[in-house]
Amino acid sequence: MIKDSNLLNKIENEGFKFACLLNDLQESVGKRFLINDVEIALFKINSEVFALSNICPHQQTHLIYDGFIEEDFVVCPAHGWKFNIKTGKKSSGGNGLTAYPVEVIERQVFVKVQPKKFNW
C-alpha cells in the first residue's frame, strides 16, 4: 500500500478507492471491478489507466470490460457500440458510459466512484 499515510488519507478523503495494482492490468485488455456497488471496467492504454461504467446503455449488458480497443475507443462486444476510452461518450458524440477519475500512486490504481443511492 501507499507508504505516505498523508497521501493515502488525502486520496481517500477525496473519495478514491483502491481498485488494483497497476500490474494487475494488461495493456489494452479490460478488467471488471466492483467499487462502492458500482460495476466498472478498467483499461490500461499506453500505461495510462481509464475507468468506465461496465454496463452498456444499449441493452444493459455488463460486458464493456470485454470490449476491444480500437484507436481511442472501446467497442462493446455485444452490439458494436463505440465509446471514447477517456470520456465514455459514444463515437457519435452523444451520451454513453460514465467515465470515472483515476489516480495511479506508487503503482496502485484508485478510482473515484460515488456509491449508489437507493430510494426505497
Buried (B, 14 or more C-beta within 10 A) or exposed (E): EBEEEEEBEEBEEEBBBBBBEBEBBEEBBBBBBEBEEBBBBBBBBEEEBBBBBBBBBEEEBBBBBBBEBEEBBBBBBBEEBBBBBEBBBBBEEEEBBBBBEBBBBEEBBBBBBEEEEEEE
